[in-house]
Each structure stands twice: as C-alpha cells, then as structure tokens.
C-alpha cells in the first residue's frame, strides 16, 4: 500500500502566515527522507482555512527538492480556473518531476471562494465537467479544439508536451451524490476525504464502482485522505486529536458557512443544505463535544498498533491502496506535529508498505445496512 502526506496549513491567531508556511514546508521536506510515497497539496483561497492558493506551484518547489516521491493535488478546484492553463501547468510539472504527478480535482463548496473568483456557484457542475474534459483532451492530443458552453477554443496545442500521460492518473473528490456520478462517468479515480462513518465511505465506493463499470471504465482503488494522531500512548494520541482536531471545527463554518443553509438553494449543491441543521448546533458546547468525538472516531488516532489496526479496517471496508495523511491540524505545535509524523513513519508505515496484509488490490467489503446518522464533516 502507498502512504503519502498532505500539507494543510491552517492560520493561527497571532502567528504570521509565513511562519506557519515554513513549518509545514519543513514537514514537506521530511516526506521523502522518512519514506513516504507521496506528497499532496490542497487548494483554498481568501480565508485562513488551509492556506494553499497555488498547489501546482507548491509542488513544483518539491519537484526540485525530491527525486522519487509522487506529487499530488487534493484537489485543484476546476471551476475557478482556465482549464488550458491547468493543463499547461500539469504538463510542465510532469516534465520537471520526471512523470511523478497524481492529480486530484474537485468542484469546491465555499461561497467565499466562488465569490472571490467571480464565478457563479450554480455553474460549478457544468464548469467542472467541461474543464475536466478539456484538460484530458489537451494532455492527450498534440492539437485540439473545443466548442462548449463555457469555453470556445480554436485549434491549438499546449507546449511543452507531457511525458507520462498524467491524464491516466486523475482522481477526484466526491462529497455529494451529484459529484460522485460526475467523477465516475469521467473515468476518474475516487479521492475520499474521511468525513463520515467508514461504512458510509464503503457505500460511496460501491456506488462509484457501479457507475464507473456501467459506462465502460475500470474502477481504480480509492485514495483516502485522513488526519492522523499517532503517539506513544493511546491517551496522548486521543488528547492530541480531541484538542487539535476539535479546533478544526472553529474554522470550518467560518469558511464554508454551512450553518446558514444557503447551499440548499444553489444548483448542484442541494445535498449540502442538509448540513445547516447540524452546523447550527455546533454553537452548543454539548453538541460540539459530541461532534468532535464523532470526527475523531473516523480519523486515525492511537498508539502505533492502534493506527495499524484502524488502517487495516479502513482498507478492508474501502479497498483503498493509497492513504494520504495529515499530521498537523488546529494549533498543534510544530514539534508535536513532527513527532507525530516521525513516529508514524517509523512504527506504522513500514507495515503498511511491506506487510503481506497490505499488499495488492482488494475489493471493498460487502455492503451492510447502516443506521442513518447526523452528517458532520470537515471538508478538505
């Protein structure tokens, strides 16, 4: 199984953004020496929520500082971009990294970001599909042209040409049912941000596989993105998770504004409207504690043996073959985040990468009926 790490840089009151960036970039520099298989960059804009406005630019930095590690995005939000520029940047990263790219795409869910880019949020679904199709066409063909709803492009070519068919390694995050169907029909692999019960993630994988097969594509094993709190003792790991993952809640609604219910009236985002009731209750300390408990329970937290067992179960349920980890969250001090990462790399990762139980592709576990629960999650 492949194991990666992602850089998610959350602003902290009273600390300069540059100082936080330097700390996270130092963790990025540790990824290859510690034996990780991949390094991922996120995309967010305009608030302190995971400050990463240019993931391909950040990965270009690491392309020059590494020689083996795969460089991925989780995700580039396509409706905010000119797809030809995205295709050019992917092709260039493909060349300068020697073909070490693994691109993830999404359509985003934050009104503040759509407003900042002056893109109508109701166009997100259509823009995503058209942009994805255009990027594949631009990377695949020496010359191409396009006549679509949002883009009209005369015969042209992107140069330089990519060297390793990066379009064959595309994945996409799918939080809503609408997105899941779109991603599957495009033939993209599935990128799961761990945000709900693991059994629900398994259900989503089964749906993705069924849609993918129905349109003639071969399903790929999913990539799973999760937070990890790995400490010498179970109690210390739990303390880290409850304290610093708990702080993540304070930034989520400030960025996405789920609690006001506005997404229920946005075309293509109707399913997000169900989140309003849950996030409104986050103001109640009792509910917030319960929600934090739930969120921690669906991440990876514990001593090294706990982490191995939890990841084995997550793999059994989802069939994943690539785990992407985050070791720094909330206001976790840098020395603790690095300790978290180093212990995981030393005591957990070798088992994941080499133990026969984690080698090879497996199918997701059979579906079982699950009791419904209130949906609480923290998007990437």
Legacy VTK file of the C-alpha trace (Angstrom):
# vtk DataFile Version 3.0
C-alpha trace
ASCII
DATASET POLYDATA
POINTS 380 float
0.000 0.000 0.000
1.206 3.510 -0.752
1.347 6.103 2.022
1.500 9.843 1.462
1.190 13.035 3.423
-0.593 16.312 2.701
0.219 19.902 3.641
-2.856 21.631 5.096
-1.869 24.995 6.566
-4.475 26.491 8.899
-3.991 30.092 10.008
-3.411 30.693 13.718
-4.319 33.947 15.504
-1.236 35.971 16.397
1.137 33.984 14.198
2.395 35.230 10.811
1.262 33.177 7.835
4.875 32.923 6.663
5.970 31.297 9.935
3.284 28.624 9.601
4.256 28.046 5.985
7.891 27.498 6.886
6.903 24.907 9.495
4.704 22.983 7.086
7.257 23.195 4.301
9.801 21.685 6.682
7.396 18.756 7.137
7.126 18.502 3.355
10.905 18.237 3.221
10.716 15.274 5.617
8.321 13.262 3.448
10.828 11.641 1.094
13.624 11.046 3.663
11.122 9.396 6.025
9.977 7.031 3.284
6.558 8.418 2.302
5.402 7.551 -1.209
3.632 10.820 -1.996
3.240 14.466 -1.059
-0.044 16.285 -1.675
-1.019 19.966 -1.793
-4.520 21.374 -1.241
-6.236 24.410 -2.761
-8.089 27.099 -0.803
-8.393 30.876 -1.070
-9.308 34.092 0.758
-9.548 32.854 4.378
-7.170 31.218 6.824
-8.673 27.811 6.120
-5.846 25.678 4.704
-3.895 28.498 3.067
-2.787 26.977 -0.232
-3.776 29.118 -3.223
-1.436 27.505 -5.790
-0.943 23.754 -5.274
0.918 23.172 -8.542
3.329 25.991 -7.726
3.980 24.458 -4.304
4.539 21.023 -5.838
6.994 22.473 -8.360
9.121 23.516 -5.393
9.129 19.945 -4.106
9.748 18.524 -7.580
13.168 20.183 -7.432
13.864 19.045 -3.861
12.911 15.368 -4.311
13.711 12.538 -6.692
11.253 9.690 -6.029
8.134 10.869 -4.246
4.836 11.209 -6.139
3.476 14.777 -6.216
-0.299 15.117 -5.977
-3.136 17.592 -5.540
-6.138 17.116 -3.278
-7.581 18.997 -5.022
-7.399 21.550 -7.839
-10.868 23.124 -7.917
-11.509 23.243 -11.660
-14.405 25.753 -11.867
-12.079 28.504 -10.567
-9.522 28.090 -13.363
-8.922 28.370 -17.078
-8.608 24.658 -17.949
-5.955 25.281 -20.605
-3.706 26.931 -18.022
-4.271 23.980 -15.683
-3.354 21.527 -18.456
-0.189 23.506 -19.222
0.847 23.558 -15.573
0.229 19.818 -15.192
2.294 19.112 -18.316
5.147 21.276 -17.034
5.086 19.648 -13.585
5.018 16.259 -15.291
8.242 17.136 -17.136
10.193 18.746 -14.313
9.240 15.958 -11.883
10.044 13.175 -14.326
6.452 11.955 -14.515
5.761 11.874 -10.759
2.318 13.519 -10.838
-1.011 12.322 -9.465
-3.671 14.966 -9.939
-6.833 15.240 -7.893
-9.709 17.560 -8.871
-12.862 18.847 -7.199
-15.577 21.468 -7.616
-15.390 23.197 -4.223
-18.162 24.130 -1.790
-17.222 27.536 -0.349
-19.237 30.543 -1.479
-16.465 32.901 -0.360
-14.127 31.311 -2.897
-16.641 31.356 -5.761
-17.475 34.990 -4.991
-13.795 35.894 -4.873
-13.241 34.450 -8.333
-16.485 35.967 -9.666
-17.741 32.548 -10.781
-21.476 31.782 -10.326
-21.640 28.796 -7.996
-24.634 27.417 -9.864
-22.320 26.847 -12.845
-19.892 24.699 -10.833
-21.048 21.315 -12.070
-21.053 22.289 -15.744
-17.720 24.079 -15.486
-16.154 21.125 -13.710
-17.227 18.601 -16.351
-16.238 20.786 -19.289
-12.897 21.729 -17.729
-12.065 18.112 -16.937
-12.876 17.003 -20.472
-10.801 19.860 -21.893
-7.777 19.087 -19.710
-7.842 15.440 -20.771
-8.130 16.472 -24.427
-5.278 18.988 -24.149
-2.944 16.500 -22.479
-3.843 13.627 -24.795
-3.805 15.308 -28.217
-0.977 17.120 -29.972
-3.609 19.521 -31.315
-7.198 20.098 -30.236
-10.146 22.469 -30.500
-13.259 22.918 -28.382
-16.763 24.301 -28.734
-18.563 24.139 -25.393
-20.899 26.062 -23.098
-18.172 27.865 -21.179
-15.111 27.602 -23.417
-14.610 28.059 -27.142
-11.062 27.281 -28.228
-9.658 27.396 -31.767
-7.271 24.661 -32.919
-4.274 24.875 -30.640
-1.727 22.846 -28.692
-0.198 23.019 -25.244
3.583 23.045 -25.127
5.684 21.542 -23.735
4.013 18.179 -24.136
3.758 15.935 -21.027
5.949 12.845 -20.843
3.981 10.280 -18.825
0.238 10.505 -19.605
-0.727 12.285 -16.362
-4.383 12.199 -17.505
-4.399 8.442 -16.810
-3.798 9.132 -13.111
-6.620 11.613 -12.463
-8.711 11.331 -9.291
-11.481 13.489 -7.883
-13.108 14.137 -4.532
-16.812 13.500 -4.362
-18.628 14.733 -1.263
-22.101 14.957 -2.784
-24.047 12.331 -4.767
-24.036 14.738 -7.716
-20.237 14.862 -7.742
-19.853 11.097 -7.365
-21.739 10.403 -10.571
-19.807 13.062 -12.473
-16.416 11.703 -11.379
-17.293 8.101 -12.183
-18.533 8.930 -15.690
-15.300 10.804 -16.397
-13.345 7.677 -15.508
-11.549 9.390 -12.630
-10.348 7.504 -9.600
-12.006 8.292 -6.278
-10.385 10.507 -3.653
-12.142 10.124 -0.296
-11.771 12.802 2.364
-12.534 10.923 5.569
-15.596 12.797 6.731
-18.245 10.255 7.650
-18.576 6.734 9.034
-16.200 4.325 7.342
-19.159 2.143 6.347
-20.620 5.176 4.551
-17.318 5.628 2.718
-17.528 1.968 1.688
-21.044 2.570 0.392
-19.785 5.505 -1.679
-17.024 3.303 -3.134
-19.562 0.667 -4.190
-21.699 3.316 -5.899
-18.646 4.755 -7.641
-17.577 1.311 -8.848
-21.054 0.510 -10.178
-21.341 3.780 -12.116
-17.778 3.511 -13.420
-18.347 -0.021 -14.693
-21.722 0.902 -16.204
-20.069 3.446 -18.500
-17.258 1.125 -19.553
-14.433 2.291 -17.273
-12.383 0.118 -14.927
-12.711 1.288 -11.295
-9.491 2.258 -9.554
-8.888 1.619 -5.845
-9.703 4.796 -3.913
-7.217 7.166 -2.333
-8.182 8.076 1.245
-7.183 11.357 2.920
-7.322 11.364 6.734
-5.887 13.056 9.808
-3.519 11.001 11.940
-2.681 11.367 15.633
-0.001 8.775 16.364
1.624 8.917 19.814
3.486 6.503 22.051
0.390 6.114 24.221
-3.275 5.866 23.289
-4.192 8.536 25.833
-1.736 11.061 24.431
-2.940 10.451 20.869
-6.535 10.888 21.994
-5.617 14.139 23.757
-3.942 15.482 20.601
-6.925 14.513 18.482
-9.583 15.972 20.765
-7.664 19.216 21.293
-6.324 19.991 17.832
-8.870 18.296 15.587
-11.518 19.881 17.796
-10.113 23.267 16.842
-10.708 22.441 13.204
-14.435 22.948 13.779
-13.882 26.613 14.522
-12.511 27.228 11.027
-14.919 25.080 9.015
-18.120 27.069 9.276
-16.195 30.334 9.113
-15.013 29.235 5.695
-17.959 27.270 4.287
-20.910 28.876 6.153
-22.843 25.624 6.112
-24.898 26.711 9.126
-26.885 29.356 7.243
-28.317 26.782 4.831
-27.602 28.891 1.746
-26.288 25.948 -0.310
-29.693 24.279 -0.396
-30.707 26.923 -2.951
-27.608 26.628 -5.143
-27.901 24.469 -8.250
-25.800 21.341 -7.875
-25.308 21.776 -4.123
-28.766 20.898 -2.840
-27.483 17.960 -0.780
-25.295 20.322 1.255
-28.379 22.064 2.582
-28.848 19.153 4.989
-25.721 20.257 6.824
-27.264 23.518 8.065
-29.148 21.979 10.979
-26.064 20.138 12.195
-23.656 23.049 11.927
-26.073 25.455 13.613
-25.980 23.183 16.666
-22.180 23.452 16.791
-22.679 26.609 18.884
-23.916 24.395 21.702
-20.894 23.156 23.749
-22.511 19.805 24.430
-23.221 19.084 20.783
-19.827 20.390 19.717
-18.147 17.934 22.098
-20.262 15.093 20.727
-19.457 16.117 17.151
-15.745 16.316 17.904
-15.905 12.827 19.430
-17.508 11.592 16.239
-14.984 13.315 13.993
-12.036 11.929 15.950
-13.556 8.441 15.799
-13.442 8.416 11.990
-9.813 9.564 11.757
-6.726 7.532 12.659
-5.736 8.048 16.300
-3.873 5.951 18.846
-0.562 4.275 19.504
1.249 2.692 16.513
-0.511 -0.664 16.886
-3.891 1.085 17.088
-3.089 3.003 13.908
-2.151 -0.169 12.018
-5.363 -1.914 13.076
-7.534 1.085 12.192
-5.934 1.466 8.764
-6.347 -2.259 8.107
-10.071 -1.938 8.818
-10.373 1.166 6.640
-8.642 -0.704 3.814
-10.912 -3.728 4.290
-14.005 -1.551 4.041
-12.985 0.724 1.164
-10.421 -1.272 -0.799
-8.031 1.691 -0.721
-4.473 1.245 -1.935
-3.147 4.736 -1.127
-3.502 6.504 2.238
-2.767 10.244 2.429
-2.120 11.510 5.950
-2.211 14.885 7.690
-0.140 15.201 10.862
-0.585 18.895 11.719
-4.025 20.323 12.470
-5.549 23.120 14.507
-2.906 24.911 16.570
-0.799 21.787 17.126
2.747 22.979 17.871
5.280 22.150 15.186
7.357 19.907 17.448
4.313 17.742 18.197
3.303 17.564 14.530
6.816 16.452 13.587
6.875 13.921 16.417
3.512 12.605 15.195
4.844 12.261 11.642
8.154 10.654 12.615
6.575 8.060 14.922
4.067 7.089 12.225
6.855 6.792 9.649
8.977 4.692 11.993
6.419 2.378 13.590
3.370 2.274 11.271
4.391 2.970 7.691
6.789 0.021 7.191
3.930 -2.376 7.948
1.605 -0.611 5.525
4.171 -0.612 2.739
5.597 -4.118 3.152
3.395 -6.425 5.234
1.586 -9.002 3.023
-1.750 -7.966 4.570
-1.408 -4.562 2.914
-0.013 -5.699 -0.437
-2.089 -5.877 -3.613
-5.530 -4.700 -4.601
-8.578 -5.777 -2.605
-12.260 -5.198 -3.278
-14.258 -3.104 -0.786
-16.122 -5.058 1.859
-19.696 -6.157 1.069
-22.322 -3.583 1.934
-24.307 -3.911 5.146
-27.342 -1.921 6.225
-26.341 1.056 8.359
-28.387 3.153 10.717
-28.596 6.741 9.482
-26.748 9.387 11.462
-26.439 13.112 11.532
-23.893 14.145 8.937
-20.987 16.087 10.385
-17.790 16.515 8.457
-14.812 18.729 7.737
-14.108 19.049 4.008
-10.507 19.174 2.805
LINES 1 381
380 0 1 2 3 4 5 6 7 8 9 10 11 12 13 14 15 16 17 18 19 20 21 22 23 24 25 26 27 28 29 30 31 32 33 34 35 36 37 38 39 40 41 42 43 44 45 46 47 48 49 50 51 52 53 54 55 56 57 58 59 60 61 62 63 64 65 66 67 68 69 70 71 72 73 74 75 76 77 78 79 80 81 82 83 84 85 86 87 88 89 90 91 92 93 94 95 96 97 98 99 100 101 102 103 104 105 106 107 108 109 110 111 112 113 114 115 116 117 118 119 120 121 122 123 124 125 126 127 128 129 130 131 132 133 134 135 136 137 138 139 140 141 142 143 144 145 146 147 148 149 150 151 152 153 154 155 156 157 158 159 160 161 162 163 164 165 166 167 168 169 170 171 172 173 174 175 176 177 178 179 180 181 182 183 184 185 186 187 188 189 190 191 192 193 194 195 196 197 198 199 200 201 202 203 204 205 206 207 208 209 210 211 212 213 214 215 216 217 218 219 220 221 222 223 224 225 226 227 228 229 230 231 232 233 234 235 236 237 238 239 240 241 242 243 244 245 246 247 248 249 250 251 252 253 254 255 256 257 258 259 260 261 262 263 264 265 266 267 268 269 270 271 272 273 274 275 276 277 278 279 280 281 282 283 284 285 286 287 288 289 290 291 292 293 294 295 296 297 298 299 300 301 302 303 304 305 306 307 308 309 310 311 312 313 314 315 316 317 318 319 320 321 322 323 324 325 326 327 328 329 330 331 332 333 334 335 336 337 338 339 340 341 342 343 344 345 346 347 348 349 350 351 352 353 354 355 356 357 358 359 360 361 362 363 364 365 366 367 368 369 370 371 372 373 374 375 376 377 378 379
